[in-house]
């Protein structure tokens, strides 16, 4: 019998709500069949357990459990942080960034070595990792570098929506130059593969325009005519069920009501504002293109409520469930 998947879960920024929502996710009922291995400071994990008033034991281990552990038993890989200082919640610091990066690097190593088959990451604070010397703007770019993956994409799921992004953490002024035909095609192909892995046959993918009203036939911009439409035509010729470029202001309404299986948006807020409007509490971020599945909550570190035991774990629970689905799909 094949054992349930081993899932690495990073604690994220130890000053944020990540440790709390990891503990809550691992005590959710029902938990999908898996063998979770928390990656990060054992002291931080124990502090989160105390904060939530949960009766639990933390076992330090460099390998996942052989079988799904009973409720209240957490296996924790220290990621070189066994002697790391405790980080008080709520403050940005270089040390919190260092610990967050160390956990990510160790979790990636576990997945690349085959000890874990999927990765779930708790939120990190971009300012903290920059203070620690990390050059990356976020998880997606860091994971691409650590796995030597050239083409990755961010895709979020929430409610009936699946939204992939052509550009991610870029200033709006830079977006038009980064919306290229090859990039649109790569993200759409990754999105197609993701939908197939979920069991969606012949996924229908809508590709948004960049400009208002998808350029209005060139009156409000040329990107749709010069770049997006030719990319859509090439994808359609290759056999993908794609449509576009479509006006984003109506596209999401149609997708919400079932017209499309996934959307490819041109930039961050175009895609994520509508998704978070309908699925803020349980949206999931997925990195496409990596050699293993990676998911995370679709929210940040919420420093202002960290350490209070009031963080809502729905998005982390959904991320863990999706990781288990992708790991066994």
C-alpha positions in Angstrom: 0.0 0.0 0.0 1.3 3.5 -0.9 1.6 5.6 2.2 -0.2 9.0 2.3 1.9 11.9 1.0 4.6 13.5 3.1 4.0 17.2 3.1 6.5 19.8 4.3 4.9 22.9 6.0 7.1 25.9 6.7 6.2 28.1 9.7 6.7 31.3 7.7 7.7 34.5 9.4 7.9 33.6 13.1 6.7 37.1 14.1 3.5 36.6 12.1 0.5 34.4 12.2 2.1 31.6 10.3 3.0 29.3 13.2 -0.5 29.7 14.6 -2.3 28.8 11.4 0.0 25.8 10.8 -0.9 24.4 14.2 -4.6 25.1 13.5 -4.4 23.4 10.1 -2.8 20.3 11.5 -5.5 20.0 14.2 -8.3 20.6 11.7 -11.0 18.0 11.5 -11.0 16.2 9.2 -7.4 16.5 8.1 -6.7 15.0 4.7 -4.6 11.8 4.9 -1.0 12.9 4.9 2.3 12.8 6.8 3.1 16.4 7.7 6.5 17.6 8.6 6.7 21.1 10.0 9.9 22.9 9.0 11.2 25.7 11.3 12.2 26.5 14.8 10.8 24.0 17.3 10.6 26.8 19.9 8.4 28.8 17.6 6.1 25.9 17.0 5.8 25.2 20.7 5.1 28.8 21.4 2.2 28.7 18.9 0.9 25.6 20.6 0.9 27.4 23.9 -0.7 30.5 22.4 -3.6 28.4 21.1 -4.0 26.5 24.3 -3.7 23.1 22.5 -2.5 20.0 24.3 0.2 18.9 21.9 3.7 17.4 21.7 6.4 18.6 19.3 8.9 15.9 18.2 12.1 17.1 16.5 12.7 15.0 13.5 14.6 15.4 10.2 12.2 13.0 8.4 8.4 12.9 8.0 6.5 10.5 10.2 6.1 7.0 8.7 2.3 7.1 9.1 -0.1 10.0 9.7 0.5 11.1 13.3 -2.3 11.1 15.8 -3.9 14.5 16.7 -1.7 16.6 18.8 1.6 15.1 17.7 3.7 17.4 15.5 6.9 16.3 13.8 9.3 19.3 13.3 12.4 19.6 11.2 14.5 22.3 13.0 16.1 23.6 9.7 19.2 24.5 11.6 17.2 26.7 14.0 17.2 24.5 17.1 19.2 27.2 18.9 17.7 30.2 17.2 16.4 33.0 19.4 12.7 33.2 20.1 11.1 36.0 18.0 8.3 38.0 19.7 5.2 38.4 17.5 4.3 41.5 15.7 7.7 43.1 14.7 9.7 43.0 11.5 13.3 42.0 11.9 16.2 40.6 10.1 16.3 37.6 12.4 12.6 36.7 11.6 13.5 37.0 7.9 16.5 34.8 8.4 14.5 32.1 10.1 11.8 32.2 7.4 14.3 31.8 4.6 16.1 29.0 6.4 12.9 27.1 6.7 12.0 27.5 3.0 15.5 26.4 1.9 15.3 23.3 4.1 11.8 22.4 2.9 12.8 22.8 -0.7 15.8 20.5 0.0 13.4 17.9 1.5 11.2 18.0 -1.6 14.0 17.9 -4.1 15.5 14.9 -2.2 12.1 13.1 -2.4 11.6 13.0 1.4 8.5 15.1 1.0 6.4 15.3 -2.1 4.7 18.7 -1.7 5.3 22.0 0.1 2.9 24.2 2.0 4.4 27.6 3.0 3.1 29.9 5.7 3.3 33.7 4.9 6.6 35.5 4.9 7.2 39.2 5.3 9.0 40.7 2.3 10.7 43.5 4.3 12.0 40.9 6.8 13.6 38.7 4.2 15.1 41.7 2.5 16.6 42.8 5.9 18.0 39.3 6.1 19.7 39.7 2.7 17.3 37.8 0.5 17.0 39.4 -2.9 13.7 37.9 -3.8 10.4 39.8 -3.8 8.4 36.8 -2.6 8.0 33.0 -2.4 7.5 32.4 -6.1 10.7 33.9 -7.2 12.7 32.4 -4.4 11.3 28.9 -5.1 12.1 29.2 -8.8 15.7 30.1 -7.9 16.1 27.3 -5.3 14.8 24.7 -7.8 16.6 26.1 -10.8 13.2 26.4 -12.6 13.2 28.9 -15.5 9.4 29.2 -16.0 7.0 29.5 -13.1 3.7 31.1 -12.5 1.5 32.1 -9.6 -2.0 30.8 -9.7 -4.7 31.3 -7.0 -7.8 29.3 -6.4 -10.8 30.5 -4.4 -14.4 29.5 -4.7 -15.1 28.7 -8.4 -12.2 30.8 -9.6 -8.7 29.7 -10.7 -6.5 32.7 -11.7 -3.0 32.6 -13.1 -0.8 35.7 -13.5 1.4 36.7 -16.4 3.3 39.2 -14.2 3.5 39.0 -10.5 5.2 41.5 -8.1 5.9 44.2 -10.6 5.2 48.0 -10.6 2.4 48.8 -13.0 4.7 51.0 -15.1 6.7 47.9 -16.0 3.9 45.5 -16.7 3.2 46.3 -20.5 6.8 45.5 -21.4 6.7 42.2 -19.5 3.5 41.0 -21.1 5.0 39.1 -24.0 3.7 36.4 -26.3 6.1 33.7 -25.0 5.2 34.6 -21.3 1.4 34.4 -22.0 1.8 31.1 -23.7 4.0 29.6 -20.9 1.6 30.7 -18.2 -1.4 29.4 -20.1 0.3 26.0 -20.7 1.1 25.7 -17.0 -2.5 26.6 -16.1 -3.8 24.0 -18.6 -1.5 21.3 -16.9 -2.7 22.4 -13.5 -6.3 22.0 -14.5 -5.6 18.5 -16.0 -4.0 17.5 -12.7 -7.2 18.4 -10.9 -9.1 16.1 -13.2 -10.6 18.8 -15.4 -10.8 17.4 -19.0 -10.2 19.9 -21.8 -10.0 22.9 -19.5 -11.5 26.1 -20.8 -9.1 29.0 -20.2 -10.0 32.7 -20.6 -7.2 35.1 -21.3 -7.7 38.7 -20.1 -6.8 41.8 -22.0 -4.3 44.3 -20.5 -6.2 47.5 -21.2 -9.7 48.6 -20.3 -12.3 46.9 -22.5 -9.4 44.7 -23.8 -8.2 47.7 -25.8 -11.4 48.5 -27.5 -10.1 47.5 -30.9 -6.9 49.5 -30.5 -8.5 52.7 -29.3 -7.3 52.2 -25.7 -4.0 50.4 -26.4 -2.3 48.1 -28.8 -1.1 45.3 -26.6 -4.2 43.2 -27.3 -3.7 43.4 -31.0 0.1 43.2 -31.1 0.8 40.7 -28.4 -2.1 39.0 -26.6 -4.3 38.0 -29.6 -1.4 36.4 -31.5 -0.5 34.4 -28.4 -4.1 33.2 -28.0 -4.1 32.2 -31.7 -1.0 30.1 -31.3 -2.3 28.4 -28.2 -5.6 27.6 -30.0 -3.7 26.2 -32.9 -1.9 23.9 -30.5 -5.2 22.5 -29.3 -5.9 24.4 -26.1 -9.4 25.6 -25.4 -8.6 29.3 -25.0 -10.4 32.5 -25.6 -9.3 36.1 -25.5 -8.2 38.7 -25.1 -11.3 39.4 -23.1 -12.3 42.5 -21.0 -11.4 41.8 -17.4 -14.3 43.8 -16.0 -16.8 41.2 -17.3 -14.6 38.2 -17.5 -14.5 37.4 -13.8 -18.3 37.5 -13.5 -18.6 35.0 -16.3 -16.0 32.7 -14.8 -17.6 32.9 -11.4 -20.8 31.5 -13.0 -19.0 28.7 -14.7 -18.1 29.9 -18.2 -14.4 29.2 -17.7 -12.3 26.7 -15.8 -9.4 29.1 -15.3 -8.4 32.7 -16.1 -5.0 34.1 -17.2 -4.7 37.7 -15.9 -2.0 40.1 -17.1 -1.0 41.5 -13.7 -1.3 41.0 -10.0 -4.3 43.2 -9.0 -6.2 42.5 -12.1 -6.4 38.9 -11.2 -6.3 38.8 -7.4 -8.6 41.6 -6.4 -11.7 39.8 -7.8 -10.6 36.5 -6.4 -10.0 37.8 -2.9 -13.3 39.6 -3.0 -15.1 36.2 -3.3 -12.6 34.0 -1.4 -10.5 36.0 1.0 -10.7 33.6 3.9 -10.0 30.3 2.0 -8.1 31.3 -1.2 -4.9 29.3 -2.0 -1.8 30.4 -3.8 -0.1 27.7 -6.0 3.2 27.9 -7.7 3.1 26.3 -11.2 6.1 24.9 -12.9 8.1 23.7 -9.9 9.2 20.0 -9.7 6.8 19.5 -6.8 3.5 21.0 -5.8 3.6 24.1 -3.7 0.7 25.9 -2.1 0.2 28.6 0.5 -2.5 30.8 2.0 -3.5 33.8 0.0 -2.9 36.3 2.8 0.1 37.8 4.5 1.7 37.7 7.9 -0.9 39.8 9.7 1.6 41.1 12.3 -1.0 43.2 14.0 -2.8 40.1 15.3 0.1 37.7 15.6 0.4 35.9 19.0 -3.2 36.6 20.0 -4.7 33.3 18.9 -7.3 34.9 16.7 -6.0 34.3 13.2 -8.4 32.4 10.9 -6.8 29.2 9.5 -9.3 28.6 6.6 -6.8 29.5 3.9 -4.0 27.4 5.4 -6.4 24.4 5.8 -7.4 24.8 2.1 -3.7 25.1 1.1 -2.9 21.8 2.9 -5.9 20.0 1.3 -4.9 21.2 -2.2 -1.3 20.2 -1.7 -2.5 16.7 -0.7 -4.7 16.5 -3.8 -1.9 17.6 -6.1 0.6 15.3 -4.4 -1.7 12.3 -5.1 -3.1 13.5 -8.5 
